[in-house]
Amino acid sequence: MKFRESLFWDTKPEKIDFKKNATYVIERVMDFGRDDEVKWLWNYYDKSLLKKVVEQSRALRPETKALWTLLLKTA
């Protein structure tokens, strides 16, 4: 997946390791991702990891956390 530089404004997107930096990537895409980026996230990462990030994140906006909590209840 080729991400927008504006999504990862504090680093170079091509240097991100999607496994090693999973929490960072998940938080950014959940908070600021476009439809295609969110679809990639949904298909790329295991739902249990997404749930864990949502539960433990201190970076996600409250409204993002609430939305993803609901979306992941049925996943």
mmCIF file of the N, C-alpha and C atoms, coordinates in Angstrom:
data_MODEL
# 
_entry.id   MODEL 
# 
loop_
_atom_site.group_PDB 
_atom_site.id 
_atom_site.type_symbol 
_atom_site.label_atom_id 
_atom_site.label_alt_id 
_atom_site.label_comp_id 
_atom_site.label_asym_id 
_atom_site.label_entity_id 
_atom_site.label_seq_id 
_atom_site.pdbx_PDB_ins_code 
_atom_site.Cartn_x 
_atom_site.Cartn_y 
_atom_site.Cartn_z 
_atom_site.occupancy 
_atom_site.B_iso_or_equiv 
_atom_site.pdbx_formal_charge 
_atom_site.auth_seq_id 
_atom_site.auth_comp_id 
_atom_site.auth_asym_id 
_atom_site.auth_atom_id 
_atom_site.pdbx_PDB_model_num 
ATOM 1   N N  . MET A 1 1  ? 0.848   -1.185 0.000  1.00 0.00 ? 1  MET A N  1 
ATOM 2   C CA . MET A 1 1  ? 0.000   0.000  0.000  1.00 0.00 ? 1  MET A CA 1 
ATOM 3   C C  . MET A 1 1  ? 0.888   1.239  0.000  1.00 0.00 ? 1  MET A C  1 
ATOM 4   N N  . LYS A 1 2  ? 0.566   2.181  -0.841 1.00 0.00 ? 2  LYS A N  1 
ATOM 5   C CA . LYS A 1 2  ? 1.283   3.453  -0.867 1.00 0.00 ? 2  LYS A CA 1 
ATOM 6   C C  . LYS A 1 2  ? 0.440   4.478  -0.120 1.00 0.00 ? 2  LYS A C  1 
ATOM 7   N N  . PHE A 1 3  ? 0.972   4.943  0.999  1.00 0.00 ? 3  PHE A N  1 
ATOM 8   C CA . PHE A 1 3  ? 0.242   5.894  1.824  1.00 0.00 ? 3  PHE A CA 1 
ATOM 9   C C  . PHE A 1 3  ? 0.603   7.331  1.473  1.00 0.00 ? 3  PHE A C  1 
ATOM 10  N N  . ARG A 1 4  ? -0.328  8.219  1.745  1.00 0.00 ? 4  ARG A N  1 
ATOM 11  C CA . ARG A 1 4  ? -0.092  9.654  1.564  1.00 0.00 ? 4  ARG A CA 1 
ATOM 12  C C  . ARG A 1 4  ? 0.938   10.124 2.580  1.00 0.00 ? 4  ARG A C  1 
ATOM 13  N N  . GLU A 1 5  ? 1.789   11.032 2.161  1.00 0.00 ? 5  GLU A N  1 
ATOM 14  C CA . GLU A 1 5  ? 2.777   11.588 3.083  1.00 0.00 ? 5  GLU A CA 1 
ATOM 15  C C  . GLU A 1 5  ? 2.094   12.368 4.205  1.00 0.00 ? 5  GLU A C  1 
ATOM 16  N N  . SER A 1 6  ? 0.945   12.950 3.924  1.00 0.00 ? 6  SER A N  1 
ATOM 17  C CA . SER A 1 6  ? 0.236   13.718 4.949  1.00 0.00 ? 6  SER A CA 1 
ATOM 18  C C  . SER A 1 6  ? -0.306  12.833 6.064  1.00 0.00 ? 6  SER A C  1 
ATOM 19  N N  . LEU A 1 7  ? -0.490  11.555 5.791  1.00 0.00 ? 7  LEU A N  1 
ATOM 20  C CA . LEU A 1 7  ? -0.963  10.624 6.822  1.00 0.00 ? 7  LEU A CA 1 
ATOM 21  C C  . LEU A 1 7  ? 0.145   10.344 7.830  1.00 0.00 ? 7  LEU A C  1 
ATOM 22  N N  . PHE A 1 8  ? 1.359   10.244 7.328  1.00 0.00 ? 8  PHE A N  1 
ATOM 23  C CA . PHE A 1 8  ? 2.523   10.008 8.180  1.00 0.00 ? 8  PHE A CA 1 
ATOM 24  C C  . PHE A 1 8  ? 3.459   11.201 8.052  1.00 0.00 ? 8  PHE A C  1 
ATOM 25  N N  . TRP A 1 9  ? 2.984   12.342 8.521  1.00 0.00 ? 9  TRP A N  1 
ATOM 26  C CA . TRP A 1 9  ? 3.699   13.611 8.359  1.00 0.00 ? 9  TRP A CA 1 
ATOM 27  C C  . TRP A 1 9  ? 5.017   13.674 9.115  1.00 0.00 ? 9  TRP A C  1 
ATOM 28  N N  . ASP A 1 10 ? 5.195   12.816 10.100 1.00 0.00 ? 10 ASP A N  1 
ATOM 29  C CA . ASP A 1 10 ? 6.391   12.890 10.936 1.00 0.00 ? 10 ASP A CA 1 
ATOM 30  C C  . ASP A 1 10 ? 7.461   11.864 10.551 1.00 0.00 ? 10 ASP A C  1 
ATOM 31  N N  . THR A 1 11 ? 7.243   11.146 9.458  1.00 0.00 ? 11 THR A N  1 
ATOM 32  C CA . THR A 1 11 ? 8.217   10.169 8.981  1.00 0.00 ? 11 THR A CA 1 
ATOM 33  C C  . THR A 1 11 ? 8.006   9.946  7.488  1.00 0.00 ? 11 THR A C  1 
ATOM 34  N N  . LYS A 1 12 ? 8.868   9.168  6.892  1.00 0.00 ? 12 LYS A N  1 
ATOM 35  C CA . LYS A 1 12 ? 8.706   8.844  5.471  1.00 0.00 ? 12 LYS A CA 1 
ATOM 36  C C  . LYS A 1 12 ? 7.905   7.550  5.361  1.00 0.00 ? 12 LYS A C  1 
ATOM 37  N N  . PRO A 1 13 ? 6.747   7.600  4.726  1.00 0.00 ? 13 PRO A N  1 
ATOM 38  C CA . PRO A 1 13 ? 5.883   6.418  4.645  1.00 0.00 ? 13 PRO A CA 1 
ATOM 39  C C  . PRO A 1 13 ? 6.582   5.181  4.091  1.00 0.00 ? 13 PRO A C  1 
ATOM 40  N N  . GLU A 1 14 ? 7.477   5.344  3.138  1.00 0.00 ? 14 GLU A N  1 
ATOM 41  C CA . GLU A 1 14 ? 8.143   4.185  2.539  1.00 0.00 ? 14 GLU A CA 1 
ATOM 42  C C  . GLU A 1 14 ? 9.110   3.494  3.493  1.00 0.00 ? 14 GLU A C  1 
ATOM 43  N N  . LYS A 1 15 ? 9.447   4.131  4.605  1.00 0.00 ? 15 LYS A N  1 
ATOM 44  C CA . LYS A 1 15 ? 10.378  3.530  5.573  1.00 0.00 ? 15 LYS A CA 1 
ATOM 45  C C  . LYS A 1 15 ? 9.663   2.831  6.734  1.00 0.00 ? 15 LYS A C  1 
ATOM 46  N N  . ILE A 1 16 ? 8.353   2.845  6.724  1.00 0.00 ? 16 ILE A N  1 
ATOM 47  C CA . ILE A 1 16 ? 7.587   2.247  7.814  1.00 0.00 ? 16 ILE A CA 1 
ATOM 48  C C  . ILE A 1 16 ? 7.526   0.728  7.648  1.00 0.00 ? 16 ILE A C  1 
ATOM 49  N N  . ASP A 1 17 ? 7.833   0.026  8.719  1.00 0.00 ? 17 ASP A N  1 
ATOM 50  C CA . ASP A 1 17 ? 7.706   -1.430 8.763  1.00 0.00 ? 17 ASP A CA 1 
ATOM 51  C C  . ASP A 1 17 ? 6.309   -1.723 9.334  1.00 0.00 ? 17 ASP A C  1 
ATOM 52  N N  . PHE A 1 18 ? 5.425   -2.268 8.490  1.00 0.00 ? 18 PHE A N  1 
ATOM 53  C CA . PHE A 1 18 ? 4.032   -2.453 8.885  1.00 0.00 ? 18 PHE A CA 1 
ATOM 54  C C  . PHE A 1 18 ? 3.833   -3.462 10.007 1.00 0.00 ? 18 PHE A C  1 
ATOM 55  N N  . LYS A 1 19 ? 4.772   -4.363 10.186 1.00 0.00 ? 19 LYS A N  1 
ATOM 56  C CA . LYS A 1 19 ? 4.687   -5.335 11.288 1.00 0.00 ? 19 LYS A CA 1 
ATOM 57  C C  . LYS A 1 19 ? 5.264   -4.727 12.570 1.00 0.00 ? 19 LYS A C  1 
ATOM 58  N N  . LYS A 1 20 ? 6.467   -4.208 12.460 1.00 0.00 ? 20 LYS A N  1 
ATOM 59  C CA . LYS A 1 20 ? 7.163   -3.663 13.629 1.00 0.00 ? 20 LYS A CA 1 
ATOM 60  C C  . LYS A 1 20 ? 6.475   -2.419 14.186 1.00 0.00 ? 20 LYS A C  1 
ATOM 61  N N  . ASN A 1 21 ? 5.928   -1.600 13.320 1.00 0.00 ? 21 ASN A N  1 
ATOM 62  C CA . ASN A 1 21 ? 5.284   -0.345 13.722 1.00 0.00 ? 21 ASN A CA 1 
ATOM 63  C C  . ASN A 1 21 ? 3.767   -0.431 13.594 1.00 0.00 ? 21 ASN A C  1 
ATOM 64  N N  . ALA A 1 22 ? 3.216   -1.606 13.858 1.00 0.00 ? 22 ALA A N  1 
ATOM 65  C CA . ALA A 1 22 ? 1.788   -1.841 13.653 1.00 0.00 ? 22 ALA A CA 1 
ATOM 66  C C  . ALA A 1 22 ? 0.906   -0.876 14.444 1.00 0.00 ? 22 ALA A C  1 
ATOM 67  N N  . THR A 1 23 ? 1.205   -0.661 15.699 1.00 0.00 ? 23 THR A N  1 
ATOM 68  C CA . THR A 1 23 ? 0.373   0.226  16.518 1.00 0.00 ? 23 THR A CA 1 
ATOM 69  C C  . THR A 1 23 ? 0.344   1.634  15.939 1.00 0.00 ? 23 THR A C  1 
ATOM 70  N N  . TYR A 1 24 ? 1.489   2.134  15.572 1.00 0.00 ? 24 TYR A N  1 
ATOM 71  C CA . TYR A 1 24 ? 1.609   3.464  14.978 1.00 0.00 ? 24 TYR A CA 1 
ATOM 72  C C  . TYR A 1 24 ? 0.778   3.572  13.697 1.00 0.00 ? 24 TYR A C  1 
ATOM 73  N N  . VAL A 1 25 ? 0.914   2.585  12.825 1.00 0.00 ? 25 VAL A N  1 
ATOM 74  C CA . VAL A 1 25 ? 0.192   2.585  11.550 1.00 0.00 ? 25 VAL A CA 1 
ATOM 75  C C  . VAL A 1 25 ? -1.312  2.495  11.793 1.00 0.00 ? 25 VAL A C  1 
ATOM 76  N N  . ILE A 1 26 ? -1.724  1.594  12.659 1.00 0.00 ? 26 ILE A N  1 
ATOM 77  C CA . ILE A 1 26 ? -3.142  1.390  12.949 1.00 0.00 ? 26 ILE A CA 1 
ATOM 78  C C  . ILE A 1 26 ? -3.765  2.670  13.505 1.00 0.00 ? 26 ILE A C  1 
ATOM 79  N N  . GLU A 1 27 ? -3.112  3.300  14.458 1.00 0.00 ? 27 GLU A N  1 
ATOM 80  C CA . GLU A 1 27 ? -3.650  4.528  15.042 1.00 0.00 ? 27 GLU A CA 1 
ATOM 81  C C  . GLU A 1 27 ? -3.804  5.629  14.003 1.00 0.00 ? 27 GLU A C  1 
ATOM 82  N N  . ARG A 1 28 ? -2.796  5.817  13.175 1.00 0.00 ? 28 ARG A N  1 
ATOM 83  C CA . ARG A 1 28 ? -2.863  6.868  12.157 1.00 0.00 ? 28 ARG A CA 1 
ATOM 84  C C  . ARG A 1 28 ? -3.975  6.619  11.146 1.00 0.00 ? 28 ARG A C  1 
ATOM 85  N N  . VAL A 1 29 ? -4.065  5.385  10.676 1.00 0.00 ? 29 VAL A N  1 
ATOM 86  C CA . VAL A 1 29 ? -5.080  5.082  9.665  1.00 0.00 ? 29 VAL A CA 1 
ATOM 87  C C  . VAL A 1 29 ? -6.475  5.153  10.270 1.00 0.00 ? 29 VAL A C  1 
ATOM 88  N N  . MET A 1 30 ? -6.635  4.666  11.492 1.00 0.00 ? 30 MET A N  1 
ATOM 89  C CA . MET A 1 30 ? -7.945  4.746  12.136 1.00 0.00 ? 30 MET A CA 1 
ATOM 90  C C  . MET A 1 30 ? -8.383  6.197  12.319 1.00 0.00 ? 30 MET A C  1 
ATOM 91  N N  . ASP A 1 31 ? -7.469  7.041  12.720 1.00 0.00 ? 31 ASP A N  1 
ATOM 92  C CA . ASP A 1 31 ? -7.804  8.443  12.978 1.00 0.00 ? 31 ASP A CA 1 
ATOM 93  C C  . ASP A 1 31 ? -7.928  9.292  11.715 1.00 0.00 ? 31 ASP A C  1 
ATOM 94  N N  . PHE A 1 32 ? -7.037  9.089  10.747 1.00 0.00 ? 32 PHE A N  1 
ATOM 95  C CA . PHE A 1 32 ? -6.936  10.025 9.623  1.00 0.00 ? 32 PHE A CA 1 
ATOM 96  C C  . PHE A 1 32 ? -7.008  9.385  8.246  1.00 0.00 ? 32 PHE A C  1 
ATOM 97  N N  . GLY A 1 33 ? -7.198  8.057  8.177  1.00 0.00 ? 33 GLY A N  1 
ATOM 98  C CA . GLY A 1 33 ? -7.170  7.361  6.900  1.00 0.00 ? 33 GLY A CA 1 
ATOM 99  C C  . GLY A 1 33 ? -8.380  7.615  6.022  1.00 0.00 ? 33 GLY A C  1 
ATOM 100 N N  . ARG A 1 34 ? -8.137  7.535  4.719  1.00 0.00 ? 34 ARG A N  1 
ATOM 101 C CA . ARG A 1 34 ? -9.209  7.599  3.724  1.00 0.00 ? 34 ARG A CA 1 
ATOM 102 C C  . ARG A 1 34 ? -9.779  6.196  3.549  1.00 0.00 ? 34 ARG A C  1 
ATOM 103 N N  . ASP A 1 35 ? -10.861 6.105  2.791  1.00 0.00 ? 35 ASP A N  1 
ATOM 104 C CA . ASP A 1 35 ? -11.546 4.821  2.622  1.00 0.00 ? 35 ASP A CA 1 
ATOM 105 C C  . ASP A 1 35 ? -10.618 3.700  2.165  1.00 0.00 ? 35 ASP A C  1 
ATOM 106 N N  . ASP A 1 36 ? -9.780  3.970  1.166  1.00 0.00 ? 36 ASP A N  1 
ATOM 107 C CA . ASP A 1 36 ? -8.898  2.924  0.651  1.00 0.00 ? 36 ASP A CA 1 
ATOM 108 C C  . ASP A 1 36 ? -7.858  2.506  1.689  1.00 0.00 ? 36 ASP A C  1 
ATOM 109 N N  . GLU A 1 37 ? -7.406  3.436  2.503  1.00 0.00 ? 37 GLU A N  1 
ATOM 110 C CA . GLU A 1 37 ? -6.422  3.129  3.549  1.00 0.00 ? 37 GLU A CA 1 
ATOM 111 C C  . GLU A 1 37 ? -7.054  2.325  4.674  1.00 0.00 ? 37 GLU A C  1 
ATOM 112 N N  . VAL A 1 38 ? -8.283  2.664  5.025  1.00 0.00 ? 38 VAL A N  1 
ATOM 113 C CA . VAL A 1 38 ? -9.001  1.923  6.065  1.00 0.00 ? 38 VAL A CA 1 
ATOM 114 C C  . VAL A 1 38 ? -9.321  0.507  5.582  1.00 0.00 ? 38 VAL A C  1 
ATOM 115 N N  . LYS A 1 39 ? -9.689  0.385  4.319  1.00 0.00 ? 39 LYS A N  1 
ATOM 116 C CA . LYS A 1 39 ? -9.960  -0.947 3.754  1.00 0.00 ? 39 LYS A CA 1 
ATOM 117 C C  . LYS A 1 39 ? -8.697  -1.803 3.796  1.00 0.00 ? 39 LYS A C  1 
ATOM 118 N N  . TRP A 1 40 ? -7.560  -1.210 3.451  1.00 0.00 ? 40 TRP A N  1 
ATOM 119 C CA . TRP A 1 40 ? -6.288  -1.941 3.526  1.00 0.00 ? 40 TRP A CA 1 
ATOM 120 C C  . TRP A 1 40 ? -6.030  -2.384 4.961  1.00 0.00 ? 40 TRP A C  1 
ATOM 121 N N  . LEU A 1 41 ? -6.211  -1.468 5.928  1.00 0.00 ? 41 LEU A N  1 
ATOM 122 C CA . LEU A 1 41 ? -5.996  -1.772 7.344  1.00 0.00 ? 41 LEU A CA 1 
ATOM 123 C C  . LEU A 1 41 ? -6.858  -2.954 7.777  1.00 0.00 ? 41 LEU A C  1 
ATOM 124 N N  . TRP A 1 42 ? -8.121  -2.916 7.408  1.00 0.00 ? 42 TRP A N  1 
ATOM 125 C CA . TRP A 1 42 ? -9.081  -3.948 7.785  1.00 0.00 ? 42 TRP A CA 1 
ATOM 126 C C  . TRP A 1 42 ? -8.659  -5.316 7.255  1.00 0.00 ? 42 TRP A C  1 
ATOM 127 N N  . ASN A 1 43 ? -8.128  -5.345 6.057  1.00 0.00 ? 43 ASN A N  1 
ATOM 128 C CA . ASN A 1 43 ? -7.726  -6.603 5.428  1.00 0.00 ? 43 ASN A CA 1 
ATOM 129 C C  . ASN A 1 43 ? -6.315  -7.048 5.803  1.00 0.00 ? 43 ASN A C  1 
ATOM 130 N N  . TYR A 1 44 ? -5.457  -6.126 6.175  1.00 0.00 ? 44 TYR A N  1 
ATOM 131 C CA . TYR A 1 44 ? -4.053  -6.443 6.438  1.00 0.00 ? 44 TYR A CA 1 
ATOM 132 C C  . TYR A 1 44 ? -3.812  -6.971 7.857  1.00 0.00 ? 44 TYR A C  1 
ATOM 133 N N  . TYR A 1 45 ? -4.399  -6.321 8.833  1.00 0.00 ? 45 TYR A N  1 
ATOM 134 C CA . TYR A 1 45 ? -4.147  -6.679 10.234 1.00 0.00 ? 45 TYR A CA 1 
ATOM 135 C C  . TYR A 1 45 ? -5.233  -7.589 10.793 1.00 0.00 ? 45 TYR A C  1 
ATOM 136 N N  . ASP A 1 46 ? -4.836  -8.443 11.709 1.00 0.00 ? 46 ASP A N  1 
ATOM 137 C CA . ASP A 1 46 ? -5.746  -9.335 12.400 1.00 0.00 ? 46 ASP A CA 1 
ATOM 138 C C  . ASP A 1 46 ? -6.696  -8.505 13.271 1.00 0.00 ? 46 ASP A C  1 
ATOM 139 N N  . LYS A 1 47 ? -7.945  -8.903 13.311 1.00 0.00 ? 47 LYS A N  1 
ATOM 140 C CA . LYS A 1 47 ? -8.946  -8.132 14.077 1.00 0.00 ? 47 LYS A CA 1 
ATOM 141 C C  . LYS A 1 47 ? -8.616  -8.078 15.566 1.00 0.00 ? 47 LYS A C  1 
ATOM 142 N N  . SER A 1 48 ? -7.986  -9.120 16.096 1.00 0.00 ? 48 SER A N  1 
ATOM 143 C CA . SER A 1 48 ? -7.628  -9.107 17.517 1.00 0.00 ? 48 SER A CA 1 
ATOM 144 C C  . SER A 1 48 ? -6.571  -8.031 17.795 1.00 0.00 ? 48 SER A C  1 
ATOM 145 N N  . LEU A 1 49 ? -5.670  -7.812 16.857 1.00 0.00 ? 49 LEU A N  1 
ATOM 146 C CA . LEU A 1 49 ? -4.677  -6.744 17.019 1.00 0.00 ? 49 LEU A CA 1 
ATOM 147 C C  . LEU A 1 49 ? -5.349  -5.380 16.946 1.00 0.00 ? 49 LEU A C  1 
ATOM 148 N N  . LEU A 1 50 ? -6.274  -5.208 16.022 1.00 0.00 ? 50 LEU A N  1 
ATOM 149 C CA . LEU A 1 50 ? -7.000  -3.937 15.920 1.00 0.00 ? 50 LEU A CA 1 
ATOM 150 C C  . LEU A 1 50 ? -7.740  -3.639 17.224 1.00 0.00 ? 50 LEU A C  1 
ATOM 151 N N  . LYS A 1 51 ? -8.410  -4.655 17.778 1.00 0.00 ? 51 LYS A N  1 
ATOM 152 C CA . LYS A 1 51 ? -9.129  -4.486 19.046 1.00 0.00 ? 51 LYS A CA 1 
ATOM 153 C C  . LYS A 1 51 ? -8.174  -4.089 20.165 1.00 0.00 ? 51 LYS A C  1 
ATOM 154 N N  . LYS A 1 52 ? -7.030  -4.747 20.225 1.00 0.00 ? 52 LYS A N  1 
ATOM 155 C CA . LYS A 1 52 ? -6.045  -4.461 21.263 1.00 0.00 ? 52 LYS A CA 1 
ATOM 156 C C  . LYS A 1 52 ? -5.551  -3.016 21.165 1.00 0.00 ? 52 LYS A C  1 
ATOM 157 N N  . VAL A 1 53 ? -5.277  -2.573 19.956 1.00 0.00 ? 53 VAL A N  1 
ATOM 158 C CA . VAL A 1 53 ? -4.808  -1.197 19.768 1.00 0.00 ? 53 VAL A CA 1 
ATOM 159 C C  . VAL A 1 53 ? -5.880  -0.199 20.198 1.00 0.00 ? 53 VAL A C  1 
ATOM 160 N N  . VAL A 1 54 ? -7.111  -0.447 19.806 1.00 0.00 ? 54 VAL A N  1 
ATOM 161 C CA . VAL A 1 54 ? -8.204  0.458  20.192 1.00 0.00 ? 54 VAL A CA 1 
ATOM 162 C C  . VAL A 1 54 ? -8.352  0.507  21.709 1.00 0.00 ? 54 VAL A C  1 
ATOM 163 N N  . GLU A 1 55 ? -8.305  -0.637 22.354 1.00 0.00 ? 55 GLU A N  1 
ATOM 164 C CA . GLU A 1 55 ? -8.458  -0.697 23.810 1.00 0.00 ? 55 GLU A CA 1 
ATOM 165 C C  . GLU A 1 55 ? -7.327  0.010  24.552 1.00 0.00 ? 55 GLU A C  1 
ATOM 166 N N  . GLN A 1 56 ? -6.098  -0.117 24.052 1.00 0.00 ? 56 GLN A N  1 
ATOM 167 C CA . GLN A 1 56 ? -4.937  0.385  24.783 1.00 0.00 ? 56 GLN A CA 1 
ATOM 168 C C  . GLN A 1 56 ? -4.435  1.749  24.326 1.00 0.00 ? 56 GLN A C  1 
ATOM 169 N N  . SER A 1 57 ? -4.923  2.236  23.214 1.00 0.00 ? 57 SER A N  1 
ATOM 170 C CA . SER A 1 57 ? -4.380  3.469  22.642 1.00 0.00 ? 57 SER A CA 1 
ATOM 171 C C  . SER A 1 57 ? -4.673  4.699  23.493 1.00 0.00 ? 57 SER A C  1 
ATOM 172 N N  . ARG A 1 58 ? -3.641  5.526  23.620 1.00 0.00 ? 58 ARG A N  1 
ATOM 173 C CA . ARG A 1 58 ? -3.802  6.825  24.273 1.00 0.00 ? 58 ARG A CA 1 
ATOM 174 C C  . ARG A 1 58 ? -3.738  7.928  23.222 1.00 0.00 ? 58 ARG A C  1 
ATOM 175 N N  . ALA A 1 59 ? -3.520  7.538  21.965 1.00 0.00 ? 59 ALA A N  1 
ATOM 176 C CA . ALA A 1 59 ? -3.373  8.498  20.885 1.00 0.00 ? 59 ALA A CA 1 
ATOM 177 C C  . ALA A 1 59 ? -4.654  8.703  20.076 1.00 0.00 ? 59 ALA A C  1 
ATOM 178 N N  . LEU A 1 60 ? -5.514  7.692  20.039 1.00 0.00 ? 60 LEU A N  1 
ATOM 179 C CA . LEU A 1 60 ? -6.732  7.809  19.239 1.00 0.00 ? 60 LEU A CA 1 
ATOM 180 C C  . LEU A 1 60 ? -7.681  8.853  19.826 1.00 0.00 ? 60 LEU A C  1 
ATOM 181 N N  . ARG A 1 61 ? -8.323  9.589  18.938 1.00 0.00 ? 61 ARG A N  1 
ATOM 182 C CA . ARG A 1 61 ? -9.334  10.558 19.378 1.00 0.00 ? 61 ARG A CA 1 
ATOM 183 C C  . ARG A 1 61 ? -10.526 9.788  19.952 1.00 0.00 ? 61 ARG A C  1 
ATOM 184 N N  . PRO A 1 62 ? -11.213 10.356 20.935 1.00 0.00 ? 62 PRO A N  1 
ATOM 185 C CA . PRO A 1 62 ? -12.342 9.647  21.574 1.00 0.00 ? 62 PRO A CA 1 
ATOM 186 C C  . PRO A 1 62 ? -13.415 9.193  20.584 1.00 0.00 ? 62 PRO A C  1 
ATOM 187 N N  . GLU A 1 63 ? -13.739 10.029 19.606 1.00 0.00 ? 63 GLU A N  1 
ATOM 188 C CA . GLU A 1 63 ? -14.767 9.640  18.636 1.00 0.00 ? 63 GLU A CA 1 
ATOM 189 C C  . GLU A 1 63 ? -14.284 8.502  17.729 1.00 0.00 ? 63 GLU A C  1 
ATOM 190 N N  . THR A 1 64 ? -13.005 8.477  17.438 1.00 0.00 ? 64 THR A N  1 
ATOM 191 C CA . THR A 1 64 ? -12.433 7.387  16.642 1.00 0.00 ? 64 THR A CA 1 
ATOM 192 C C  . THR A 1 64 ? -12.477 6.094  17.441 1.00 0.00 ? 64 THR A C  1 
ATOM 193 N N  . LYS A 1 65 ? -12.107 6.188  18.694 1.00 0.00 ? 65 LYS A N  1 
ATOM 194 C CA . LYS A 1 65 ? -12.113 5.019  19.576 1.00 0.00 ? 65 LYS A CA 1 
ATOM 195 C C  . LYS A 1 65 ? -13.527 4.440  19.696 1.00 0.00 ? 65 LYS A C  1 
ATOM 196 N N  . ALA A 1 66 ? -14.516 5.304  19.843 1.00 0.00 ? 66 ALA A N  1 
ATOM 197 C CA . ALA A 1 66 ? -15.902 4.856  19.964 1.00 0.00 ? 66 ALA A CA 1 
ATOM 198 C C  . ALA A 1 66 ? -16.375 4.164  18.680 1.00 0.00 ? 66 ALA A C  1 
ATOM 199 N N  . LEU A 1 67 ? -16.068 4.732  17.538 1.00 0.00 ? 67 LEU A N  1 
ATOM 200 C CA . LEU A 1 67 ? -16.463 4.142  16.259 1.00 0.00 ? 67 LEU A CA 1 
ATOM 201 C C  . LEU A 1 67 ? -15.827 2.774  16.065 1.00 0.00 ? 67 LEU A C  1 
ATOM 202 N N  . TRP A 1 68 ? -14.526 2.679  16.272 1.00 0.00 ? 68 TRP A N  1 
ATOM 203 C CA . TRP A 1 68 ? -13.825 1.414  16.054 1.00 0.00 ? 68 TRP A CA 1 
ATOM 204 C C  . TRP A 1 68 ? -14.212 0.362  17.088 1.00 0.00 ? 68 TRP A C  1 
ATOM 205 N N  . THR A 1 69 ? -14.561 0.758  18.278 1.00 0.00 ? 69 THR A N  1 
ATOM 206 C CA . THR A 1 69 ? -15.059 -0.191 19.282 1.00 0.00 ? 69 THR A CA 1 
ATOM 207 C C  . THR A 1 69 ? -16.344 -0.845 18.772 1.00 0.00 ? 69 THR A C  1 
ATOM 208 N N  . LEU A 1 70 ? -17.233 -0.036 18.201 1.00 0.00 ? 70 LEU A N  1 
ATOM 209 C CA . LEU A 1 70 ? -18.472 -0.580 17.643 1.00 0.00 ? 70 LEU A CA 1 
ATOM 210 C C  . LEU A 1 70 ? -18.218 -1.458 16.421 1.00 0.00 ? 70 LEU A C  1 
ATOM 211 N N  . LEU A 1 71 ? -17.344 -1.011 15.533 1.00 0.00 ? 71 LEU A N  1 
ATOM 212 C CA . LEU A 1 71 ? -17.049 -1.779 14.319 1.00 0.00 ? 71 LEU A CA 1 
ATOM 213 C C  . LEU A 1 71 ? -16.423 -3.133 14.638 1.00 0.00 ? 71 LEU A C  1 
ATOM 214 N N  . LEU A 1 72 ? -15.606 -3.170 15.656 1.00 0.00 ? 72 LEU A N  1 
ATOM 215 C CA . LEU A 1 72 ? -14.868 -4.398 15.983 1.00 0.00 ? 72 LEU A CA 1 
ATOM 216 C C  . LEU A 1 72 ? -15.657 -5.348 16.878 1.00 0.00 ? 72 LEU A C  1 
ATOM 217 N N  . LYS A 1 73 ? -16.803 -4.923 17.387 1.00 0.00 ? 73 LYS A N  1 
ATOM 218 C CA . LYS A 1 73 ? -17.620 -5.805 18.219 1.00 0.00 ? 73 LYS A CA 1 
ATOM 219 C C  . LYS A 1 73 ? -18.093 -7.018 17.441 1.00 0.00 ? 73 LYS A C  1 
ATOM 220 N N  . THR A 1 74 ? -18.382 -6.841 16.189 1.00 0.00 ? 74 THR A N  1 
ATOM 221 C CA . THR A 1 74 ? -18.920 -7.946 15.377 1.00 0.00 ? 74 THR A CA 1 
ATOM 222 C C  . THR A 1 74 ? -17.828 -8.656 14.581 1.00 0.00 ? 74 THR A C  1 
ATOM 223 N N  . ALA A 1 75 ? -16.609 -8.134 14.617 1.00 0.00 ? 75 ALA A N  1 
ATOM 224 C CA . ALA A 1 75 ? -15.525 -8.732 13.827 1.00 0.00 ? 75 ALA A CA 1 
ATOM 225 C C  . ALA A 1 75 ? -14.891 -9.903 14.539 1.00 0.00 ? 75 ALA A C  1 
# 
